[in-house]
Amino acid sequence: MRPRRLVFDRAIDARSNMCSMSSIVGAPSWLRSPAMQFSGTVYFDFESKNAWRLFLLLTEAAREGVKVDADWVGYVQGDLDDPHAMSAGARALAAHAAVAEPQRRQVLRTGLFTLIHRQGDTLDDELTIRAAAKVAGVDADTLFGAIPASGHAALRDGCARARQAGVVNVPSIVRHGSPLYVATTPALAEGAAKPRLVAIDQMLEDDGLWRLEKP
């Protein structure tokens, strides 16, 4: 199946002062509507700036009251046959997959994204994963021992499911149809998150809308 594509280029003009409860009457419909729910499988890698911005968008949307139920699954192209010869990016995704407890995996994911995109750390340095593991309360030595075993197996399984669904780029969101590739710009950080998530949600649900793209 061909992946759908959604490219954001400019911020939607929905500022935080619109969120005041005292001014809720007359506010946009997305503020007055019942709590939004957003679900799907997000295929990603840690080094993708688009994946980082989507991660921030979903995090901010949750703060705005959206019930976000996203399953983050690592995806890499290429050979994963040898668990001891993975790229640095694949190794980080395998570490993420090896953490069984969802809350600790979420903290590890947050830590790795932040270290890479805000602090400029690199996945080539083993200390990056160790630092994120420490914040997540995961023993780093145990985690590194699990990477070539359970982590590698889980990553391979996730990549196989991604390819079966038609994923070719990250980040892609899969719900119950074709994958939606979400390309963004830094302007995504401006304004409210929920209206952007509404647009993504509509694209996921509507097969009549297949490709919206700016040059």
C-alpha positions in Angstrom: 0.0 0.0 0.0 1.2 3.5 -0.8 1.9 5.7 2.2 -0.2 8.8 2.6 1.8 12.0 3.2 1.0 15.1 5.3 3.4 18.0 5.3 3.0 20.9 7.7 4.7 24.1 6.8 3.1 27.0 8.8 1.7 27.3 12.3 -2.0 27.4 12.8 -3.1 30.6 14.4 -4.4 29.2 17.7 -2.6 30.9 20.6 -2.5 29.8 24.2 -4.6 32.7 25.4 -7.5 31.1 23.6 -7.4 28.3 26.2 -8.6 30.4 29.1 -11.6 28.8 30.7 -13.1 32.3 31.2 -13.2 32.8 27.5 -14.3 29.3 26.5 -17.6 30.7 25.1 -16.9 31.7 21.5 -13.7 29.7 21.4 -12.9 27.4 18.5 -14.9 24.2 18.2 -11.9 22.1 19.0 -11.6 23.7 22.4 -15.3 23.4 23.2 -15.7 19.8 22.0 -15.4 16.7 24.3 -12.0 15.4 25.1 -10.3 14.2 21.9 -8.8 10.7 21.7 -5.9 9.9 19.5 -4.5 6.4 18.9 -2.2 4.7 16.5 1.1 3.0 16.0 4.0 5.5 15.4 6.9 4.0 13.5 10.0 6.1 14.2 13.7 6.4 14.7 15.4 8.6 17.3 17.6 10.6 14.9 14.7 11.8 12.7 13.9 15.5 13.3 10.4 14.8 12.0 9.9 12.1 14.6 11.2 14.4 17.3 8.8 17.1 16.3 5.9 14.6 16.2 6.9 13.4 19.6 6.8 17.0 21.0 3.4 17.5 19.3 1.8 14.5 20.9 3.4 15.4 24.2 1.9 18.9 24.1 -1.4 17.6 22.9 -1.6 15.4 26.0 -1.0 18.5 28.1 -3.8 20.2 26.3 -6.2 17.4 27.4 -6.0 15.0 24.4 -6.1 11.3 25.4 -3.1 10.1 23.5 -2.6 6.3 23.1 0.3 6.0 20.8 2.4 2.8 20.5 5.9 3.9 19.5 7.7 1.2 17.4 11.2 1.5 16.0 11.7 1.2 12.3 15.0 1.0 10.3 15.6 0.1 6.7 18.3 -2.4 5.9 19.7 -5.6 7.3 19.0 -6.6 10.9 20.1 -10.2 10.6 23.1 -9.9 12.9 22.2 -8.6 16.4 25.8 -7.7 17.1 26.3 -5.6 13.9 23.4 -3.1 14.3 23.9 0.5 13.5 24.0 3.0 16.4 20.4 4.1 15.6 19.1 0.5 15.4 20.9 -0.3 18.7 19.0 2.6 20.4 15.7 1.4 19.0 16.5 -2.2 20.2 17.2 -0.8 23.6 13.8 1.0 23.6 12.1 -2.2 22.5 13.9 -4.2 25.2 12.3 -2.2 28.1 9.1 -4.1 28.9 7.5 -1.7 31.3 5.6 1.0 29.3 6.2 3.9 31.7 10.0 3.2 31.9 10.1 2.8 28.1 8.3 6.2 27.7 10.9 7.9 30.0 13.7 6.2 28.1 12.2 7.4 24.8 11.9 11.0 26.1 15.4 10.9 27.4 16.9 9.7 24.1 15.0 12.1 22.0 16.0 15.0 24.3 19.7 14.0 24.5 19.9 13.8 20.7 17.9 16.8 19.6 18.3 19.3 22.5 21.7 18.4 23.8 23.4 17.3 20.6 24.5 13.9 22.0 25.1 11.1 19.5 23.9 7.5 19.5 27.4 6.5 18.5 28.4 7.1 22.1 27.2 4.3 24.4 26.9 6.8 27.2 23.8 8.4 25.6 21.8 5.3 26.1 23.2 4.8 29.5 22.2 8.3 30.5 18.7 7.8 29.3 18.5 4.4 31.0 19.5 6.0 34.3 16.7 8.6 34.1 14.3 5.8 33.3 15.4 3.8 36.3 16.7 1.0 34.1 19.9 -0.8 34.9 22.1 0.0 31.9 24.2 -3.2 32.0 21.1 -5.3 32.1 19.6 -3.3 29.2 22.8 -3.6 27.0 22.6 -7.4 27.7 19.1 -7.5 26.4 19.7 -5.4 23.3 21.1 -8.3 21.1 18.4 -10.7 22.4 14.9 -9.5 23.2 15.6 -6.0 21.9 16.8 -7.1 18.5 14.0 -9.6 18.1 11.3 -7.0 19.0 12.9 -4.5 16.6 12.9 -7.0 13.8 9.3 -7.9 14.4 8.3 -4.2 14.5 10.1 -3.5 11.2 8.4 -6.5 9.6 5.0 -5.2 10.7 5.9 -1.7 9.4 6.9 -3.1 6.0 3.7 -5.1 5.8 1.7 -2.0 6.5 3.5 -0.1 3.8 5.8 2.1 5.9 8.7 3.6 3.9 9.5 6.8 5.9 9.5 7.8 9.5 7.6 9.0 11.3 4.6 7.2 9.9 1.4 6.6 11.8 -0.7 3.5 11.2 -4.2 3.0 12.6 -6.4 0.7 10.6 -5.4 1.6 7.0 -2.5 2.9 5.0 0.4 4.6 6.8 0.4 8.3 7.1 3.9 9.9 6.8 4.0 13.2 8.8 6.7 15.7 7.6 6.9 18.9 9.6 9.0 22.1 10.0 10.1 23.9 13.2 7.0 26.0 12.9 5.1 23.1 14.4 6.3 24.3 17.8 4.2 27.5 17.4 0.6 27.7 18.6 -1.6 24.9 20.0 -1.0 21.2 19.3 -4.6 20.0 19.3 -5.7 21.5 15.9 -2.7 20.0 14.2 -3.5 16.6 15.8 -7.1 17.0 14.5 -5.7 17.4 11.0 -3.6 14.3 11.3 -6.5 12.4 12.8 -8.7 13.4 9.9 -6.1 12.2 7.4 -5.9 8.9 9.1 -9.6 8.4 8.9 -10.4 9.7 5.5 -9.1 7.7 2.5 -10.6 10.4 0.3 -7.7 12.7 1.4 -4.5 11.1 0.3 -1.8 13.7 -0.1 -1.5 17.3 1.1 1.9 18.8 0.3 3.6 22.1 0.2 6.7 22.5 -2.0 
